[in-house]
Amino acid sequence: MATLKDVAKRANVSKMTVSRVINHPQLVTAELRELVYQAMEDLNYQPNSVARALVSNRTMVIKVLILEQMDVTEPYYMNLLTGISKQLDKYNYALQLVTENTIDLGQSDGLIVTGMKEPDYEWLQKFEKPLVLFGENHYNIPFVDSDNRKGAYEATQYAISRGYDNVIFVGLDVPERFEKEREQGYQQAIEESSLQHKPKIIRILNSSSRAKQLIREELELTPNTCFVCGSDRIAIGIQQGLTALDKKHPEEYGIIGFDGYFLDQIASPKLTTMKQSIVDMGVAVVNQLMTLIDTGKLDQQEVYFDAELIVRDSTK
């Protein structure tokens, strides 16, 4: 069985360096980490997590708390959990998933939380162990998220650049910061444009059937309109509503979603969307939390990722 000394010899570094890579990888360079990780893989070296936990007085467990129904946004969370779990493996930590229906914060070294609603922040601020949120907030709790304002701004700018005379934002009817930021990004783009209409924002449930109903029964449609949507789920519902009314899209009606984690690819036509870097953000959440666990502080409380405009067939 390979030892720490064997790994150090293979990587041509000291045993102390190998130990630092295993226990505090964020404190060494990426090049050095990869060198040691490769040596560990070549030798099939497995750090003794039980011994590490005893020495460091840690549980070696991170709890991920999801405060909304996973069946509604399952592809999204599978991508997020992929990023989190892969990065926790590098720190030799175990992931324990906790849902809103089985909240048991118990023993752990830290907590990652997503799906927060406004009432959740009061008790989250009282949590005594290291905590990082997946989702921006204004309560001074460390977080990782997409730059929602910038994403919606770029989506709206793109719609305008494609020659649509009207651009409407259809967002989520929730009082959360990410939605407000997306609305503000849309408003800014409209106000800076030469379009002859004021910003128009519609808020609905994050439901394709609700969006379809909006198009078929409630909204007066004007040709050459693009719908910038707060989610791919809403965008698909708008597609379905337009198809049911035999409206030509994208020639007369364009659609842009926001998320890009599965639904955009099964839409017909395939959806132009702002793709979030969900897996990479999962990795970043873990890195932030591990830094908090090891040092008790963060140089940067807020970590933003740019959403990427993926152009497909739902815009002209």
N, C-alpha and C positions, 0 to 999 in steps of 0.2 A: 504494500500500500504506500502510495506517494506521501511524502511529508512536506512541511513548509520549507524545509531546507532544500528538498529536491526541486520545488518550484522556483525558489530563489536562484539555484544554480542554473536551471533551464533558461530562466529569463535574464540571467547575468545581472542580478540585482541583489540587494541585501535582504535578509529575512525580515528586517524591520520595514522595508519598503513593501514586501508582499503583505505583511500584516496590515499596513496602512491602506493598501488597495482593497483588502478584504473588509476591513472594519470602517474605513473612512474614505471611500473612493472619490468623494467630491473634493478631497483635499490634495489630490494628485492630478497630474495632467492626463488628458485623454490618451495620449500616445503611450504613457507608462501603464495606464490601466489596461489597454488592449494588449500590451506586451505580456503582462502578468496573467490576464485572462486566457491568452492563447497558451501560455505554459501550463496553466491549470487544466485546460481542456486536453492538451497533448498528454498529460500525465494522469488524466482522470482524477484529479485531486478534488476532494469534497471537504470544505471547511466544516469543522465540528460546531454546528450552530448551538447545540446544547451547552457545550463548554463556553462558547462566547457569551451566551445569555447569562450563565452563572457568574462569569468574570465581570461582565459589564452591568450586572443587575438589571437586565432587560428581558422582556418577554419574547423579543424577536417576532412580534406580531403587529401588523398595521391593520386597522379596521377601516373599511370603506363603507360609508353610510349613504345610501341612496334614498332620498326623501320624496320619491314619487313612484308611481306604478311603472315597473320596468316593461310590462307588456305593451305599453303605449309607445315607447321609444327604444325598443330592444336593440336594433342594429346600432344605434348611437352608443348605447352603453356597452355593447360587446367590444366596440372599437376602443372606448375609453378604458375598459378593464384589461384589454390586451396590452395597452401601453403601460398601465399601472403594474400589472403582474410581471411583465418582462423586466421592468426596471427594479422591482422589489427583489426579483431573483438575483440580480447583480449585487444587491446588498445582503443577500441571504436572509431575507425577511419573508414571512408567510403572510398571505392576504386572507383576511376574514371579511366576508361580505355580510353587511347588515342592512335590512330593508326597513322601511317605515312601519311595517307591521310586526317586526320582531326586534325592536331596538333593544340591544343589550351591549352597552359600551364596555362593561367588564374590564378585563386586563388587556392592555395593549401599550405600545410605546408611542402611539400617535394615531391621529384620525384624519381621513380624507372624506370630505362631505360634498355631495352634489345634489341638485334638485331642490335647493332651498327655496322656501317661501318667506315672505316678510316676517311672519311671527316666529320663524325658527331662529332668527339672529339673536334674540334675547338670551335663549338658553345656550346657544353656541358660544357666545362671549364668556360664559361662565365655565366652559370646559377647561380644565386645568392642565391638560397635557398638550403637547404640540399639535397644532391644527392647521390644515391648509384646505381651502375651498376650491372646488372646480366651479367657477362662476363668479363674475365680478360683483363687488358689493361696496357699500360706502360706510362700513362699520369698522374699518381698519383691521380686518381679518385678512391674512395673506391669501392670495388667490391666483389662479391661472385661468385664462379665458381667451376667446377670440377677441379681436378688436371689433366689437359689434358695430360701433358707429362708422368706422372706416369701411367695413364690409358693405353695409347698406348704402353708404355714400357711393362706393365704386359700382355697385349693382345699378343704382339709379343713374349714375353718369353713363354707364354702358347703354342702358335703355334709351336715354336721350340721344346718344351718339348713333343709334340705329335708326333714328328718324321717327320715333313714336311721338305723336303730338300730345298725348296724355299719359302720365305715369301715376299710377295709384299704388299706395302701400297697403297691403293686407297683412296685418300683424296679429299677434297673439293677445287675447284679452286677459292679460295678467299684469299685476302691478309690480313687475320685477325690473331690475336695472337693465338687464340685457335687452329687453323689449324697448325700454325708453331710449337706450343708446341707438338702437337700430332705427327707431322713428326719427331721432334727431339727425342721424346721418342722411336719411332720405330727405328730410326737410331742408337740410343745408344744400344738398345737390339741386333740389328744385328751385330754391331761392337764388342760387347762383346761375341758373340756366336762363335761357331766353324763352322758355315755355310761357304760354299765355294763361296758365291756370295756377291757382294757389295749391299748396300741398293738400292732398286728400288722403286721410288715414282711416282705415276701417279695421276694427278689432273684433276678432271672432275666436271661438274655441280652436285649439290646435287639432283640427279634424278635417279630413278630406271630404266627408259627407256634408259637414257644415259649410265648407267652402263651395262645394257643388250647389248647395241650396242657395247660397248667396248669389251666385251667378244666374241660376235658373229662375229665381223668384223675386229677388229683392233689388238687384242692381240694374240701373238703366245703362245699357252698354253703348259706348261710342266707339266706332271703328278707329283704328290706328292708336290703340291704347295698350300700354304694357303694364302688367301687374307685377310689382316687386313684392315678394312674399316673405313673411317672417319665418317660414319653414318650408321644407320640401313637401311635407304632408299637405299643407294648405295649397301649395302650388299644384299638386296633383289633382286636388279637388276642383280647382279652377279650370284645369285642363278638361276634366270630365264634364263640368258644367258647360263649357264652350262647345265641346263635341256634341253634347246632347241637344244644343240649340243650333247645331250645324253651322257654327261660326268658324271662319277660317283662322287657323293659327299655325304659324306665327305671322302670316301675311297681314292680317288685320288686328290680331291680338297677340301680344308677346307675354311670356311668363318667365320670371326669374325666381328660383327658390333660394333657400339658405340652409345649408347643412352639408349635403354632398356625401352622405355615408351609406346609401343603398337605394333609397326610394327614387333618387334622381335618375338612376340607371334603368329602372323598370317602367318609368313613365313613358307615355307614347303621345307625341314624340319625346325623345329623351330630353331631359330638363337642363337648361342653362341654370347654373346655381353658383352660390358662393360656398366653396368647399372648405370646411373647417379641418384643421390638422388635429383630429381627435386623438390619434395614437401618440403623436409627439407631445400633445398637451398632457396626456396621462403620464408620460415619462417625466415631464417638467414638474408635475404635482409631486411626484415621489422625490425628485431631487430637492425641491423646496422643503419638503417635510423632513428629509434626512438631515439637511443642513440645520434646521430648527432643533432636531433631536440632539445633534452633535455639538452645536455651538450656542443654542438658545437665542439666536438672532438671525435676521436676514438682511442682506444689503439692499435687496429689492423686494418690497412687499407685493407688488403687482407685476405679473408676467403676462404680457399680451402676445398672441400669435395672429398674424395676418391671415384672413380667409382668402382663398385663391378663386378668382373668377374662372369657372369652367364653362366654356361656350359650347352649346350643343344645338339641338334643333328647335327649341321652343322660342327662340328669338330670331328675327330676320337679320 
